[in-house]
Amino acid sequence: MSILQKAKDYVETLFKDKLSSVYFYHNFIHTTYTVNKAEEIMKNTPVSGEDQEKVLLALWFHDTGYIECAKDHEEKGVDVLKNFLQNENYSENYIEDVSKLILATKITYEPKNLLEQIVKDADCSHFASHDYNDISDALRKEWELTNVRCFSNDEWNEGNLDMLKNKHKFYTDYAKQNWQPLKEKNIKKISKKLEKEEDKKDSSENKKEKEKEAKPDRSVDTLFRVTLSNHTRLSDIADSKANILLSVNAIIISVCLSVLVPKLDTPKNSHLIIPSFILLLSAVLTIVFAILSTKPNVTKARFTLQDVADRKVNLLFFGNFNSMLFSDYQDAMNILIKDRDYIYDSMVKDLYYLGKVLDRKYKLLSITYQIFMAGIIISVLSFGYAFLSL
């Protein structure tokens, strides 16, 4: 069995047993591909039999370092090669020559002789492959799975284009004549893909822009909806509190008028007149302020269609349109719904004046609670004083 056949069997077994399945590109298929491409170059390039053997051995072992890790895999591949050739009783000089060829496959290395040029061109021969897209996708998937980096479509295509146009070149005459034209075709394919992606991106951005112009921002809608809902809820809470005070003080007045007041005409109960008066007065004042806090305050305004066109009218408040004819109101609303800025202006005005109403309501409600609390305390103290002074 020749040394090349032994090398092939050795590398195939090594990859089968030790290479991780995440290496979709750097595997035995890629290794075999580069060996075949090197043979293709050397059939058309004058190279001695011994040098051909060195080139092919280097390519069989150039990616074996991936069985450990991707970093510095060329150096690790050299170690695997040395172990193999030493077991085959090859000289140190021969092993050193093959090792240098493996190290020449580094992406940044500039070949210094014909053998290194052949190795370099064979390792990058997929740049001129008809299946370049599939091979490139395999490398992309490998890098994603090995946590090298994840790429967007644009990033990957731009990186490939930069590599093929600016960073890579073929060195041997055979590769320049036969593979460079195929590489140029792949460059054009990538450029077209980038143009299509750019067109799609522009189309998508234009579509989003149009949708954004056509539809209000949902966050703004949410802002108005939540804020108006909160204001309405606060108004309901204030009215509920006012109703509680109205009910309580109405009961107090009823009890006083039906039970307490009829007994004040006797001389023995004269000391209860002032406390009773204070209690009734505080209850009445509490009811008055509670009613004021819940009393609706509707403003009415007259306006023309010109006022609507000039955005001087808030059509969302019923007090502004309750005296309008339906046809006039319909025309005014048609102007409003076609102008998003006018809608927002009206909602802002509605929100502002609702806030002013709430401010007045809660101020009156605060005064109402203070009157009720003070009246109860003073009344109780007065009744206590009246009984103690007997």
C-alpha positions, -999 to +999 in steps of 0.1 A: +000+000+000+014+034-010+020+061+016-007+083+001-033+055+004-022+049+040-025+086+047-060+087+032-072+057+053-055+072+084-071+106+080-105+091+072-105+070+103-092+099+124-120+122+113-146+094+117-136+087+153-125+121+166-139+150+146-169+167+160-201+166+138-204+204+140-176+207+114-198+209+083-169+224+062-136+213+076-141+176+073-130+146+052-151+158+022-132+191+021-099+173+025-106+149-004-117+179-025-085+198-020-064+167-027-082+162-060-078+198-069-040+196-062-038+166-084-056+186-111-030+214-109+000+190-109-012+172-140-008+205-158+022+217-139+058+202-140+063+188-105+085+159-096+070+127-081+085+132-047+072+168-046+037+156-057+037+132-028+047+159-003+019+182-016-007+155-013+004+144+021+003+180+033-033+183+021-044+150+036-032+163+070-038+201+067-071+201+086-065+172+110-059+197+138-096+203+140-100+171+160-087+192+189-099+227+181-100+253+153-075+276+168-039+270+155-052+239+138-024+240+113+002+235+140-018+207+155-021+191+121+017+192+118+019+172+150-005+146+137+015+144+104+049+140+123+035+112+144+022+094+113+054+098+091+077+089+120+058+056+124+064+051+086+102+057+091+104+089+070+134+112+075+132+144+096+140+165+065+111+150+045+087+155+075+099+191+078+092+198+041+056+185+044+051+204+077+060+237+060+034+230+033+007+224+059+016+257+076+014+274+041-024+268+042-029+296+068-052+322+053-028+350+058+003+332+045+020+343+013+034+313-006+072+314-013+076+286-038+056+265-063+047+237-039+033+262-014+014+279-043-002+246-053-012+238-017-026+273-013-046+272-045-060+237-038-071+247-003-090+277-018-102+260-049-138+261-037-138+298-045-141+287-082-166+259-076-200+257-092-213+247-058-197+277-040-229+288-024-235+254-008-199+252+004-200+287+018-233+279+037-216+249+052-188+271+066-213+296+079-232+269+097-200+255+111-189+289+125-223+294+141-223+260+158-187+264+170-195+299+184-171+317+161-198+342+150-233+344+137-239+364+106-269+380+090-273+374+053-259+408+044-229+404+066-221+370+052-225+380+016-204+412+022-177+391+039-176+366+011-174+393-015-146+411+003-127+378+006-130+369-031-124+404-045-098+419-022-082+393+000-078+361-021-059+354-053-047+323-072-010+318-075-003+290-100-006+296-137-032+268-141-055+282-114-052+317-129-062+305-163-088+279-154-102+289-120-101+327-120-130+330-145-152+307-124-143+327-093-153+359-112-187+343-119-191+336-082-182+372-074-210+384-097-235+360-081-227+373-046-229+409-059-264+402-073-275+386-041-264+417-022-283+439-046-314+418-042-311+420-004-306+457-006-336+461-028-357+440-004-344+460+025-353+493+008-387+480-002-393+467+033-382+501+048-404+520+024-433+497+033-428+502+070-425+540+065-457+540+046-474+519+072-460+542+099-474+572+080-508+555+074-512+543+110-508+561+142-480+550+166-495+523+188-476+536+218-493+570+214-527+553+212-519+533+243-508+565+261-541+583+254-562+552+261-546+545+294-544+581+306-581+588+297-591+556+313-572+566+345-588+600+345-623+586+341-616+561+369-604+589+392-636+609+384-657+578+393-639+574+426-644+610+435-681+608+427-684+576+448-667+593+478-690+623+474-721+600+473-710+583+505-707+616+523-741+627+509-757+595+522-741+596+556-749+632+563-785+628+549-790+601+575-775+623+602-799+652+593-828+628+592-820+614+626-815+648+641-847+663+627-868+633+637-853+624+671-832+652+685-848+684+675-883+677+689-868+672+723-850+706+723-882+726+732-881+714+768-861+734+793-842+703+805-827+698+771-817+734+764-780+725+769-782+703+737-793+732+714-758+744+705-743+709+699-772+699+678-770+731+657-732+724+652-739+689+641-767+699+617-746+728+603-716+706+596-739+680+579-755+706+557-722+721+547-708+687+540-738+680+517-734+713+500-697+708+491-703+672+482-730+683+457-706+710+443-679+684+438-702+662+418-720+690+400-714+689+362-698+720+347-705+718+309-692+747+288-709+754+255-693+770+225-703+781+190-680+777+161-678+776+123-663+751+098-634+776+095-628+772+132-626+734+126-602+739+097-581+761+119-580+734+146-596+758+172-624+733+182-623+701+202-649+680+185-645+652+210-662+671+238-700+669+236-704+704+250-689+718+218-712+700+193-745+694+212-761+724+195-748+716+160-768+702+132-758+667+123-747+676+088-724+703+101-710+679+128-705+652+102-685+676+079-664+687+109-656+651+119-646+642+083-621+670+085-609+657+119-605+620+110-584+628+079-558+648+100-539+626+125-523+657+141-557+673+146-569+641+163-540+642+187-545+679+193-581+672+202-573+643+225-547+665+242-572+692+248-598+667+260-572+652+284-561+686+297-596+699+304-606+666+320-576+670+343-588+706+352-623+692+361-606+665+382-585+691+400-616+711+409-635+680+419-608+667+442-602+701+458-639+704+467-640+668+479-610+675+502-628+705+517-659+683+521-640+657+541-624+684+562-658+699+570-673+665+578-643+655+601-642+689+618-680+689+623-681+654+638-652+662+662-667+696+673-702+681+676-690+652+698-669+676+720-699+699+723-722+672+733-696+660+758-692+695+772-730+700+774-735+668+795-705+675+818-717+711+825-750+699+839 
